[in-house]
Amino acid sequence: MMAVESKLDGTAFLRGLDAKAKMFAHSARANYEANEPLCSWLLDPLARWAGAAYGDRTFEDAAKGYARYCLGVWKCQQLYEKTGRYTPESMPEIVSEVYEDEGYMVPYMWAAILIYPFWPSMVSHIAMYRDDFLKALPSAGKVLEVASGHGVMGLLAAETRPDIRVDGFDISPPAVAVANRLRDVSGHAHQVTFEVKDALNLTLTGKPGTYQGIIAAMLAEHLEDPRPLFKVLAHHLADDGLIFFSTALESAQRDHTFEFHHESEPIRMAEEVGLRVTKLVSDSGVPAGGRFLPRALGMILRRR
């Protein structure tokens, strides 16, 4: 593994885009520079962890993964405009050819975190996650992350709140491998665990209310029916706890299966299981012009 400079920061990802994804570099840099303090909060520790875990070459690899992801999103959205509906692969194919395929998932994992500082529709989620979720969590709380993926959200939680512990579960073995590799160099191995597990199969008969914080970021749109997810969230949330929830609306991808059209839809699903929304953002990074407007919704949820 290559030596990593201690002063490595988030601009290493921008340099990677300059080298390997020029067509996306300008827009990413513009969003980063317009929101630099916020984006640096996420990208600076990620750059240190990525460099330590994978070496300097990872920034160009991440750029290639980001470019592949952006092109895939664009193609799916064009098809969505033509067909008028999502056209996902069947669930067995999604599991075997997406979630269990290391060659697909590792580049996808880099893109899945880089969209936060590089897409205008996602950057407000960073502020909500940091200021309205992490900083507001009860002292010494336990945090559950469902579909933890790359693990960066959980590691940022530990970085920001040294008093909490995080349990992360994801159905994808390659994703959990990435998360554990970053965890092992992050300095937070004593606070954070990542396991291969389907979070929706977590028992609902055990002791409820065991987590003061729950992260369910960009998961609901990947499910055939998100309602069981909300039941899991409500069951495991402590009375004084908070949930950071986010999802995509009218945004087609090969593994997006549930098609949200209105912000009211996930709100109703949350309210049906006894949760209430205390803060909400919904942003689009593209101008209206088609039948559909892809946007990213984020919410903070509490018990009623």
Disulfide bonds with the S-S distance in Angstrom:
none
